[in-house]
Amino acid sequence: MPDSLPDVPVTELGVTRILHALNAQGIDLDQAQRELVGILGRFIHADTSNDRQGVYIYGPPGRGKTLITNTFVALQSSRTTKRFHFHEFFQKLNSPVNRVPGQPMGAIFSQGLERELAGVELLVFDEFHCTEPGDAMLMGKLVKYCREHGIRLVTTSNYEPEKLLDDDTFHHLVKPIIENIRLNFEVFELDNSLDYRLVDNGHSGERTGFRAGSLTLLPQEILASEQATWVEIGYDRIQATGVEDDTIWISFDQMCRTRRNTADYLELANRYSHWHISEIPSSDTMAMDEERRLANLIDVFYDKDVEVHLYAEDDLSRLGHMLHDTEKARLTSRLAQLKRSEHERTSASR
């Protein structure tokens, strides 16, 4: 498509470029997705003095929210645009390397916003959600900071605004955020009643990154530890079955039954781009804290587009049975991208 089209209104040109970029990826948009592209095209070229602060896009997993917004981001100036995933953003803000001993948490967060958003005019925030009281405080500060500094905000979420922090005890904490979103944001629901990840099961197109991964059914056996190696993580260390260049072999026990957190997963995902996780127990017997850690781990792998091979006792179809329905749907949708097979134990070991 030509770069100069003087007879085409700038808003229409922005929409056309997004559509062209998606078409180049082999994406055939449905009507709801086309409407979203139109909203983003109008938003980015609107008069900022009169336009809304942001766009809040919500809907179930697998509808194309992240795909469309990532394509949108790729067409913006990298000097003034940043895109963050929920986990990555708060990990950066709270990183120990940026803390001063004895500094209040509020000061750490405020200084982190100033550091990470310096010079930013457009912030794209993937998977906006508030499921805990602390989330509401952090999200409130983020939205307020963007408004006060003229930063335009595009967010995706699995939750409609009124469902953020959907807990009667704490819901009042998030009401100011909901009111701000409804008043100052374009709110768009992307739900065409079809999870595209479940339809094609990840088989269309070239398999790269997360979609190159697999889920293999294997009986539970303990791997030999002769080749085990210790991997430093923060101020701690974790035992891997093996490490070779950017590939790591490690057990479920080490990843989900130790004191790991999302910050650890982000650091390790940045370090290794190919993962083999063995000895995953039956999803029927998995404890809730283990289930949540695995869900967070899959979230990180998916967002970072890391290739992961899971070796499990069952097909993980019951995984998420103790999680919130939205979290379970997101996890199911992402696991559906992985190839399924049954294989000999030797494929998981080194």
N, C-alpha and C positions, 0 to 999 in steps of 0.2 A: 504494500500500500504506500503511495507517495507521502512524503513528509509535509508537503505544502499543498493545502487545498483551500485557497483563499475564498472560494464561494461557499464553503461549508461552515456553518456556525460552530464556534469553538466547543460548545456543549455537545453537539452532534458528533463532532470530530473525536472528542474524548470517548464517547460511547462506541464509535466505530473502531477505535484503536483497541479498546478492551475486547470487543467481539472478534476482531481480527486475531488478537493474541490467543484467545481461547480456541478459535477455529484452527489455528496452527498447531494446537495440542491435540486436535482430533475431537474436541468437545462439541457436541450437538446440544445446545441449550434448550430447556423447556421454557414455557411461557413465564413462569414465576422467576426463573433465573434471568431471563431477558429483562424483566421488570427491575430486578436488582441492579443489573448492569446500567440501566437507564438512570436509576437513583444515584449510583456512584459517579456516573459521568456528569450529571447535573451538579452534584455536590462539589466536586473538585474544581469546577469552573465557575461556581456561583460567586457573586460579590460577597466577600467575607464580612463586610461591614453589616450586611443585612441577613445573612444566611444563618442557618442553624449551626450549633456547635459541632454536631456529629451525626453519625448514622449508626443506629443500633440494629443489628441483623440477628435474628434469632430463629430457631427451628430445630427439629430433631437431627441426629447425626446422619451423615451421608447424603445431604441435600445439595452440597456444593458450596457452602458458605466459605470455607477456607480456600478452596480452589479458586473461586472468583476473586476474593480479596487479595490473595497472593499474586494473582495475575494483575490486578489493579495496582498493587504496590510496585511491581516490577516496571510499570510504566511511569512511575513518579521519580522525582529527583532524589537520588540517594543522599544528597547533602542535607536535605531538609525533611526527609521521610524516614521513619523507623517503624519496624514491625516487631512485635514481641508476642510470645506466648505467655499465658498467665504464669506458669511455673518459672519460666526463664526470667521474666521481668522482676519478680520479687526476690529471686535468688540473687540477681545482680545488685538490687538495692540493698539487700541485707548481708552481702558478702563480708566475711570477717576482715578481709584485707582493707576495707574502707572504714572500719570502725575505730573510734578512739575509746580507750578504756574508760568505763564509767559513763559513757555517753548515753543519754536517754534514747529509747527506741524511736520516739517521735522525731528526734533530731536526726537520727540515722536515716529515717525514711525521707524526711524533707530534703536533706542534703543529697540523698540518692536521686530524688526526682530532678533536682537542679543539675546534677552531674549527667544523668542519662538522657535528659531531654533538652540539654543545651543546644540551641540552634534548630530545634525541631519545629516544623510548621504543621506536619501531618503525622499523627501517631495511629498505627493500626494495631489493635489489641485483640489477639485471638483467644477465644474461650473465656470471655468475661463471665465471672460467676462469683456468687457469695454463698457459700455453704456453711460458713462458721462466722461467729461474731467478729473475729479479727479481720476477716475478709472485708466486711462492711466498712470498717474504719479505714483500711488501706485503699479500697476502691473510692470511698468518699473523698479522700485526700487527692487521689489521682485525678478524678473528674474535676474537682475544684481547681487544682493546679493548672490543668489544661485550659479551663475557662479563663482564669486570671491571666494566663500568658498567651492567649490567642492561639492555642494549639488545637487544630481540628482533629477530631477523634472518630475513628471508624472501629467498631467493635463487633465481634461475632460471639454468639452465646447459644447454648442449648436451652436457655431459660427465657421466657418472656419476662419483661421487667418486674411485674407483680409477683413472680415466682422466685425472685432472688431472695435468699435466706428465708425459705418457706418454712419457718418455725415460729409458732405463736409466741414463744417466749422471747425471741430475739428479733422478730420481724420489724419492730419499730426502729431498730438501728439502721435499717436499709431504706426506710421510707423516704428520707430526703434525696437519696440517689434516684429512686424510682420517679419521684416528682420532677427532678431535674431532667431525667431522660425523656419523660413524656412531654415536658415543656420545651426543651431545647434541642432535642434530637429528632431526626427522621427515624421512625421505628418501622421496621419491615419484617414480616414473618415469611421465611422461606420454608415452605412445607408443601411439597407436591405429592405427599403421601407415598413417596417411593425412595427407599434407601438404595442409591445406586451401587454402593459397595457390596450390598447383599445380592444384587441382581447379577453382576458380572463376576462376583467372587474374585476380583483382581486379575482375571485372565486376559482382559483386553489390553492391547498395547504392550510395549516393552516393559519387562519387570525389572525395576531398579529400586534401590533404597529399601524402604520398608516393605514394598510389594514384592521384593525379591526374596523375602523371608519365607519361613515354613513352620507348620505345626505337625510334629511327628509323634504318633502314639507309640510309646515304649513301656514295657513293664518296669516297675520300680526296682532299681538296683543301685547300689552305692558305687560310684566311680573310684577306681584306685587313685591314691593320692601321691604316687611317687613323683609325678611331674608338677605337683602343686607349687604355686609361686605366690608370694605376697604382693599385693598391689596397694600402694599408698593412696589414701583418700582423705583429704583434709588433715586432721590431726590423728586419724585412725588408719587402719589398714584392713584389707579384705583378702580372703584366700581364694584365688582362682585355680582352676584345674590346669590351665595353661594360657599363655599369652604369646602371640606371634605377630609382630608388626602392629597392624590396627585391628587384629582379631583377638577376641577373648572367649575362653571356655570357662564357665562358672556354674555353680549349682544354685537351685532355687533357695536352698537353706541360707547360702551366703547373701543372696540378694533380698530375700523377703522375710527371713527369720532372724536377722540381726538388726541392730539399731540404725538401719539405713533410712535416709529421708530423701525427699525429692531433689534437694540440692546435691546430694551425693550422686543421684542418678544423672543429673544434668552434667556434672563434671565428668563422670565416666562415659557418658554418651558423646561428649566432645572429644574424648581421648580415643575411643574405639568405635569404628564404624561398622564392624561385623561382630555379632554376638551369637553364642551358643549357650542356652540356659537349660540345664539338665535337671532331672529328678523332680519335675513339677508334679505335685500330688493331685489326686482326684479333686475336681472342683466341688464335689459334694462334701468333702471333708475339710476343705481349706478354712482356716480360722479367719474371722472378719478382718483383723489387722493385716494378715498376710494377703488377703484378697485385695485390700485397699492399696497395699504397697505394690502388688503386681499391676493393678489398674493404673497407678501413677507411673509405674515404669513403662507400661505400654503407651501411655500418653506421651511421655518424653521421647520414646523411640519413634513414635509416629510423627511427632512434630519435627524432630531432628532428621527424619527420613533415614533412620538407621536400619540396616539389614539385621533381622533377628530370627534365629531358628530356635523354636521351643520344642522341648522333648518332654512330653507329659503322659501321665497315666491314663487320662481320658481326653476327649476332644474339647474339654473346657466349656462345653455347652451350658453348664450350670454356673459358670463363673459369674460373679456379680449378684448371686441370689440374695445376698444380704446388703447390697448397695441400693442407693436411691435408684428409682426406675430410669431416670435420665442418664445417670452414670453407667448403669448396666447396659442401656441401649448404645451408648457411645463405645463402651468396651467391646460389645458384640460386633458392632459395625467395623471396628478396626481389626479385630481378630479375623473377620471374614476376608480380609485382604491376603491372608497368609495361605500358601498352598498346604493342602492336607495330605498326609500319607502315613502309612505304617511301615516301619523300617527296623532293621537289626540294630542292636545296641551300639555296635561299632561305629555307626555314623555320628554318634553324639560324643564319643570319646576321642582321646588323642594317643 
